[in-house]
């Protein structure tokens, strides 16, 4: 079980997409309960760039892993 994401990271769909497009994302985390229409564009970029993806059960849990008090749909660890 992951307790906290260590290292440089970005949080949120827009920031995650930007990190993937800039080739600075190493691992992408996606909340399973996030709106699929919003997360779809991130999943397409993950496939296109052959990145590792980790699915987290809830947005609230992903937010806690990132050290924030609100939920997060996506996050990415940076290289």
N, CA, C and O of each residue as an XYZ file, in Angstrom:
316
protein
N       0.835     -1.197      0.000
C       0.000      0.000      0.000
C       0.867      1.244      0.000
O       1.852      1.334      0.733
N       0.494      2.185     -0.819
C       1.209      3.453     -0.890
C       0.621      4.381      0.165
O      -0.599      4.513      0.258
N       1.461      5.018      0.951
C       0.967      5.929      1.987
C       1.102      7.384      1.588
O       0.316      8.218      2.037
N       2.080      7.713      0.756
C       2.301      9.098      0.334
C       3.133      9.086     -0.942
O       4.099      8.331     -1.043
N       2.777      9.893     -1.890
C       3.563      9.997     -3.110
C       4.786     10.846     -2.817
O       4.662     12.007     -2.428
N       5.940     10.283     -3.000
C       7.191     10.983     -2.706
C       7.797     11.546     -3.988
O       7.684     10.948     -5.058
N       8.429     12.683     -3.867
C       9.085     13.302     -5.009
C       8.225     14.394     -5.628
O       7.144     14.715     -5.135
N       8.731     14.955     -6.719
C       7.994     16.017     -7.407
C       6.783     15.430     -8.089
O       6.858     14.368     -8.707
N       5.660     16.128     -7.976
C       4.426     15.642     -8.563
C       3.552     16.801     -9.014
O       3.728     17.945     -8.594
N       2.613     16.471     -9.879
C       1.576     17.416    -10.271
C       0.245     16.774     -9.949
O       0.116     15.550     -9.976
N      -0.747     17.597     -9.644
C      -2.056     17.104     -9.225
C      -3.134     17.734    -10.100
O      -3.114     18.939    -10.351
N      -4.064     16.920    -10.558
C      -5.175     17.408    -11.360
C      -5.036     17.023    -12.825
O      -3.940     16.748    -13.314
N      -6.157     17.009    -13.502
C      -6.181     16.555    -14.896
C      -5.361     17.456    -15.811
O      -4.550     16.966    -16.598
N      -5.565     18.771    -15.717
C      -4.840     19.693    -16.607
C      -3.332     19.602    -16.408
O      -2.575     19.555    -17.377
N      -2.899     19.578    -15.151
C      -1.462     19.507    -14.868
C      -0.871     18.161    -15.284
O       0.266     18.094    -15.753
N      -1.643     17.094    -15.112
C      -1.180     15.765    -15.519
C      -1.012     15.696    -17.030
O      -0.012     15.177    -17.526
N      -1.993     16.222    -17.762
C      -1.906     16.240    -19.226
C      -0.683     17.034    -19.680
O       0.045     16.610    -20.578
N      -0.465     18.183    -19.054
C       0.682     19.022    -19.403
C       1.995     18.272    -19.154
O       2.909     18.326    -19.976
N       2.082     17.576    -18.023
C       3.303     16.824    -17.698
C       3.549     15.694    -18.692
O       4.690     15.450    -19.084
N       2.484     15.002    -19.104
C       2.636     13.912    -20.078
C       3.091     14.472    -21.424
O       3.995     13.923    -22.055
N       2.467     15.561    -21.860
C       2.826     16.160    -23.151
C       4.257     16.696    -23.152
O       4.921     16.687    -24.188
N       4.736     17.164    -21.993
C       6.107     17.672    -21.883
C       7.127     16.568    -21.630
O       8.314     16.840    -21.449
N       6.658     15.317    -21.618
C       7.515     14.153    -21.379
C       8.220     14.228    -20.030
O       9.366     13.797    -19.900
N       7.541     14.771    -19.033
C       8.150     14.850    -17.703
C       7.461     13.934    -16.695
O       7.897     13.843    -15.547
N       6.383     13.251    -17.112
C       5.669     12.334    -16.207
C       6.339     10.964    -16.224
O       6.750     10.469    -17.274
N       6.440     10.362    -15.041
C       7.028      9.030    -14.908
C       5.934      7.996    -14.625
O       5.866      6.963    -15.291
N       5.091      8.275    -13.648
C       3.989      7.401    -13.269
C       2.737      8.259    -13.116
O       2.788      9.338    -12.525
N       1.618      7.783    -13.646
C       0.362      8.517    -13.547
C      -0.592      7.746    -12.637
O      -0.739      6.530    -12.755
N      -1.235      8.474    -11.731
C      -2.206      7.895    -10.810
C      -3.582      8.401    -11.191
O      -3.766      9.597    -11.420
N      -4.559      7.489    -11.262
C      -5.922      7.851    -11.638
C      -6.883      7.286    -10.594
O      -6.778      6.123    -10.204
N      -7.811      8.116    -10.150
C      -8.836      7.665     -9.208
C      -9.908      6.899     -9.982
O     -10.388      7.371    -11.013
N     -10.282      5.721     -9.487
C     -11.278      4.885    -10.167
C     -12.658      5.525    -10.192
O     -13.448      5.256    -11.097
N     -12.961      6.376     -9.199
C     -14.289      6.988     -9.149
C     -14.354      8.356     -9.828
O     -15.362      9.055     -9.723
N     -13.289      8.735    -10.519
C     -13.294     10.016    -11.239
C     -14.192      9.905    -12.468
O     -14.389      8.813    -13.001
N     -14.728     11.022    -12.911
C     -15.599     11.066    -14.082
C     -14.845     10.533    -15.303
O     -13.830     11.099    -15.711
N     -15.346      9.452    -15.873
C     -14.631      8.793    -16.976
C     -14.466      9.685    -18.196
O     -13.484      9.548    -18.926
N     -15.404     10.596    -18.433
C     -15.279     11.489    -19.593
C     -14.118     12.467    -19.415
O     -13.510     12.896    -20.397
N     -13.808     12.820    -18.162
C     -12.684     13.715    -17.898
C     -11.354     12.970    -17.948
O     -10.355     13.502    -18.431
N     -11.347     11.760    -17.455
C     -10.109     10.984    -17.336
C      -9.713     10.336    -18.661
O      -8.558      9.953    -18.845
N     -10.670     10.214    -19.583
C     -10.411      9.537    -20.852
C      -9.219     10.128    -21.607
O      -8.386      9.382    -22.124
N      -9.130     11.447    -21.675
C      -8.028     12.079    -22.412
C      -6.678     11.754    -21.787
O      -5.679     11.621    -22.494
N      -6.645     11.627    -20.463
C      -5.406     11.253    -19.773
C      -5.039      9.814    -20.122
O      -3.874      9.514    -20.379
N      -6.035      8.920    -20.130
C      -5.772      7.511    -20.439
C      -5.254      7.332    -21.865
O      -4.392      6.488    -22.110
N      -5.772      8.120    -22.801
C      -5.296      8.061    -24.187
C      -3.828      8.481    -24.257
O      -3.025      7.831    -24.926
N      -3.481      9.562    -23.568
C      -2.089     10.020    -23.558
C      -1.164      9.000    -22.893
O      -0.023      8.826    -23.320
N      -1.649      8.332    -21.858
C      -0.845      7.309    -21.179
C      -0.511      6.186    -22.154
O       0.635      5.742    -22.223
N      -1.510      5.726    -22.909
C      -1.284      4.654    -23.889
C      -0.317      5.106    -24.972
O       0.597      4.368    -25.339
N      -0.515      6.313    -25.483
C       0.330      6.837    -26.562
C       1.786      6.977    -26.134
O       2.696      6.827    -26.950
N       2.007      7.268    -24.842
C       3.357      7.495    -24.347
C       3.914      6.319    -23.546
O       5.001      6.415    -22.977
N       3.178      5.218    -23.502
C       3.595      3.992    -22.803
C       4.045      4.266    -21.367
O       5.122      3.833    -20.955
N       3.225      4.977    -20.619
C       3.548      5.302    -19.230
C       2.929      4.286    -18.279
O       1.936      3.635    -18.603
N       3.532      4.163    -17.105
C       2.976      3.316    -16.063
C       1.794      4.042    -15.441
O       1.855      5.243    -15.181
N       0.708      3.293    -15.202
C      -0.480      3.878    -14.584
C      -0.857      3.056    -13.358
O      -0.787      1.827    -13.370
N      -1.259      3.759    -12.297
C      -1.699      3.122    -11.062
C      -3.090      3.652    -10.761
O      -3.314      4.862    -10.711
N      -4.020      2.727    -10.562
C      -5.387      3.130    -10.244
C      -5.591      3.114     -8.734
O      -5.262      2.138     -8.060
N      -6.138      4.209     -8.214
C      -6.431      4.368     -6.791
C      -7.952      4.313     -6.640
O      -8.672      4.820     -7.501
N      -8.450      3.708     -5.563
C      -9.888      3.477     -5.408
C     -10.743      4.736     -5.466
O     -11.753      4.758     -6.170
N     -10.360      5.789     -4.739
C     -11.215      6.980     -4.687
C     -10.412      8.258     -4.897
O      -9.197      8.293     -4.698
N     -11.119      9.300     -5.301
C     -10.495     10.611     -5.469
C     -10.001     11.138     -4.130
O      -8.942     11.762     -4.057
N     -10.764     10.887     -3.070
C     -10.375     11.338     -1.735
C      -9.061     10.682     -1.307
O      -8.182     11.341     -0.751
N      -8.936      9.378     -1.571
C      -7.708      8.651     -1.222
C      -6.514      9.178     -2.019
O      -5.421      9.327     -1.474
N      -6.720      9.459     -3.307
C      -5.637     10.002     -4.131
C      -5.232     11.381     -3.627
O      -4.045     11.705     -3.605
N      -6.199     12.195     -3.223
C      -5.882     13.503     -2.648
C      -5.019     13.368     -1.405
O      -4.053     14.110     -1.231
N      -5.366     12.422     -0.540
C      -4.575     12.194      0.674
C      -3.163     11.746      0.337
O      -2.202     12.175      0.975
N      -3.035     10.876     -0.673
C      -1.709     10.408     -1.091
C      -0.842     11.571     -1.577
O       0.381     11.562     -1.436
N      -1.510     12.569     -2.154
C      -0.800     13.744     -2.664
C      -0.560     14.793     -1.587
O       0.138     15.779     -1.822
N      -1.135     14.584     -0.408
C      -0.940     15.527      0.685
C      -1.856     16.729      0.636
O      -1.526     17.788      1.170
N      -3.023     16.573     -0.011
C      -3.987     17.677     -0.054
C      -5.281     17.236      0.630
O      -5.535     16.040      0.773
N      -6.094     18.201      1.051
C      -7.312     17.911      1.804
C      -8.551     17.705      0.938
O      -9.643     17.487      1.462
N      -8.393     17.772     -0.366
C      -9.521     17.562     -1.280
C      -9.196     16.392     -2.203
O      -8.051     15.948     -2.284
N     -10.219     15.901     -2.895
C     -10.003     14.791     -3.803
C      -9.262     15.216     -5.058
O      -9.244     16.393     -5.420
N      -8.653     14.241     -5.715
C      -7.947     14.497     -6.974
C      -8.312     13.389     -7.954
O      -8.326     12.214     -7.588
N      -8.606     13.758     -9.196
C      -8.941     12.753    -10.220
C      -7.678     12.082    -10.733
O      -7.651     10.867    -10.930
N      -6.622     12.880    -10.953
C      -5.355     12.341    -11.445
C      -4.184     13.047    -10.761
O      -4.312     14.144    -10.218
N      -3.053     12.374    -10.813
C      -1.800     12.954    -10.351
C      -0.676     12.261    -11.109
O      -0.861     11.160    -11.627
N       0.473     12.892    -11.174
C       1.601     12.279    -11.866
C       2.887     12.568    -11.092
O       3.127     13.686    -10.639
N       3.703     11.527    -10.958
C       5.057     11.714    -10.426
C       5.936     12.139    -11.586
O       5.817     11.608    -12.690
N       6.802     13.078    -11.341
C       7.670     13.604    -12.399
C       9.034     12.934    -12.378
O       9.498     12.446    -11.348
N       9.656     12.926    -13.545
C      10.995     12.315    -13.683
C      12.026     13.074    -12.896
O      13.199     12.703    -12.898
